[in-house]
Amino acid sequence: MEHQERPHRRRVRYSGAYPRNYREKYKELQPEKYADTVSRVISKGSTPAGMHIPICVKEILEFLQIRPGQQGLDATLGYGGHAQEMLKCLDSRGHLYALDVDPIESARTKERLERLGYGPEILTVRLQNFADIDQVAEEAGKFDFVLADLGVSSMQIDNPDRGFTYKAEGPLDLRMNPGQGISAAERLCHITKEELKGMLMENSDEPYAEEIASEVTGRLRKGEEIATTTQLYQAVEGALSFLPGKEQKEAVKKACQRTFQALRIDVNNEFEALYAFMEKLPEVLAPNGRAAVLTFHSGEDRLVKKAFKKFYREGLYSEISDEVIRPSREECVKNSRARSTKMRWAVRAG
Ligand SMILES: C[S@@+](CC[C@H](N)C(=O)[O-])C[C@H]1O[C@@H](n2cnc3c(N)ncnc32)[C@H](O)[C@@H]1O
C-alpha cells in the first residue's frame, strides 16, 4: 500500500500555565480589569505589579488639612495614589499640580486619573523635576499644600526593563527618565575605584564599599561586562566571597540593595534635586502653607531635617515636626515597602 504522506502540520505551541513575560505574568498590571487578583495580592501584604500603594495616607491628610478651593502640588506623582486622595479632599474645587520625571509611568497615571474624572480643570500633570518647583510656582502661583514622596515607585522597581532591582534580570539602567543622562551601566564604565567607593559610602553607607568597588572596577578593567542587573549582582557576590557561607547569602542580598540604591541616587542626581527642592520650598508655599516629605533612607532624611530646621530658625517656617512620623505597625504589615518610611513636615510662616 502506498504510503500516504500526511500534510505536515506545525505543532501548536503550548502556551502553558506559566506566562512568558512580565506583562503576561502580572494580571494586576491592568488593575481595573483584574480587581479580584489585585485585592488578593494586597491582602497578602504585597504590592500588585504595575501598582504602587501610597504610604502614610492618613497621616499626610491629617497634616495637610486640604480644603476645597486650595491649590496644591504633588511633587512625585508616581502611581497617583496620594494625588487621588488629595484630589478627593479638593472636592472638584481648586487645583492640583503633579510632577514626575518618569515619562513612562506618569503618562499612564495621567490617563488613569483622567479616566477617574480628574481632567485638566482640576489636575495638571507635568514631566518635570521637583528641583524646578520655583518654575512651576511662577506659572501656577503659590501652593497651600505640597507633598513629596521620595524615591522610586513600585512600578519602576518591579519592571525588569528599568533595571532597578538585582532580583530580576534586565539592563542596568536605573534612570527614572531613561531618555535623560546616562545609565548606571555607562556610569560604571567611566568610574574609578575611589569614586565608586565614595559613592557607595555616601549614598548608602555601604560597609563593603572597598571590596565592591575593587571587584567591580577590577572586572571592568579585565574587559568583563557589567551591563545587566545580574552581572552587577555577580560582581557583588564575588566581592563578598570571602565571607563564611552561612552569612554570605544574606550579606550579598543587603549589599546588592545598597549598591543598587547608591547607583540609582547617583545616575538620577537625587541628592542634588532634593537639596534644590528643599531650598526652594519655603518660597513656593503660600502663607501658612503646609509641606510633608516622605523619605526612605538616612541620607534623604538628614537632608530634609536639616533644611526644615534651617528655615525654621530663619523664621520662614512657623512650625516643623520635631520627630519623624512613622507608618503604623499595621500599615507596615500590610505594605512591607512602608517599613523604612519617615515623614517630616513644615508649616510656612503666615
Ligand atoms: C515613591 S514614588 C511616588 C508614589 C506616589 N506618591 C503614589 O502615591 O503613587 C516616587 C516618584 O517620584 C518620582 N521622582 C523621583 N525623583 C523625582 C524628581 N526629582 N522630580 C520629580 N519626580 C521625581 C519617581 O519617578 C517616582 O515616580
The ligand as an SDF file (V2000), in Angstrom:
LIG
                    3D

 27 29  0  0  0  0  0  0  0  0999 V2000
    7.5550   56.7970   45.7690 C   0  0  0  0  0  0  0  0  0  0  0  0
    7.0640   57.2750   44.2040 S   0  0  0  0  0  0  0  0  0  0  0  0
    5.6470   58.2520   44.4650 C   0  0  0  0  0  0  0  0  0  0  0  0
    4.3920   57.4450   44.6470 C   0  0  0  0  0  0  0  0  0  0  0  0
    3.1410   58.2830   44.7390 C   0  0  0  0  0  0  0  0  0  0  0  0
    3.1150   59.1150   45.9090 N   0  0  0  0  0  0  0  0  0  0  0  0
    1.9170   57.3940   44.6980 C   0  0  0  0  0  0  0  0  0  0  0  0
    1.0530   57.5120   45.5780 O   0  0  0  0  0  0  0  0  0  0  0  0
    1.8130   56.5870   43.7780 O   0  0  0  0  0  0  0  0  0  0  0  0
    8.2370   58.4630   43.7700 C   0  0  0  0  0  0  0  0  0  0  0  0
    8.0510   59.0660   42.3770 C   0  0  0  0  0  0  0  0  0  0  0  0
    8.8240   60.2540   42.3290 O   0  0  0  0  0  0  0  0  0  0  0  0
    9.4230   60.3720   41.0710 C   0  0  0  0  0  0  0  0  0  0  0  0
   10.6040   61.2200   41.2610 N   0  0  0  0  0  0  0  0  0  0  0  0
   11.7590   60.8890   41.8740 C   0  0  0  0  0  0  0  0  0  0  0  0
   12.6060   61.9360   41.8540 N   0  0  0  0  0  0  0  0  0  0  0  0
   11.9420   62.9610   41.2490 C   0  0  0  0  0  0  0  0  0  0  0  0
   12.2840   64.3080   40.9600 C   0  0  0  0  0  0  0  0  0  0  0  0
   13.4740   64.8040   41.2710 N   0  0  0  0  0  0  0  0  0  0  0  0
   11.3550   65.0880   40.3680 N   0  0  0  0  0  0  0  0  0  0  0  0
   10.1330   64.5880   40.0550 C   0  0  0  0  0  0  0  0  0  0  0  0
    9.7670   63.3090   40.2930 N   0  0  0  0  0  0  0  0  0  0  0  0
   10.6590   62.5060   40.8840 C   0  0  0  0  0  0  0  0  0  0  0  0
    9.7180   58.9490   40.6740 C   0  0  0  0  0  0  0  0  0  0  0  0
    9.8370   58.8450   39.2700 O   0  0  0  0  0  0  0  0  0  0  0  0
    8.5180   58.2070   41.2320 C   0  0  0  0  0  0  0  0  0  0  0  0
    7.5140   58.0950   40.2830 O   0  0  0  0  0  0  0  0  0  0  0  0
  1  2  1  0
  2  3  1  0
  2 10  1  0
  3  4  1  0
  4  5  1  0
  5  6  1  0
  5  7  1  0
  7  8  2  0
  7  9  1  0
 10 11  1  0
 11 12  1  0
 11 26  1  0
 12 13  1  0
 13 14  1  0
 13 24  1  0
 14 15  1  0
 14 23  1  0
 15 16  2  0
 16 17  1  0
 17 18  1  0
 17 23  2  0
 18 19  1  0
 18 20  2  0
 20 21  1  0
 21 22  2  0
 22 23  1  0
 24 25  1  0
 24 26  1  0
 26 27  1  0
M  CHG  2   2   1   9  -1
M  END
$$$$
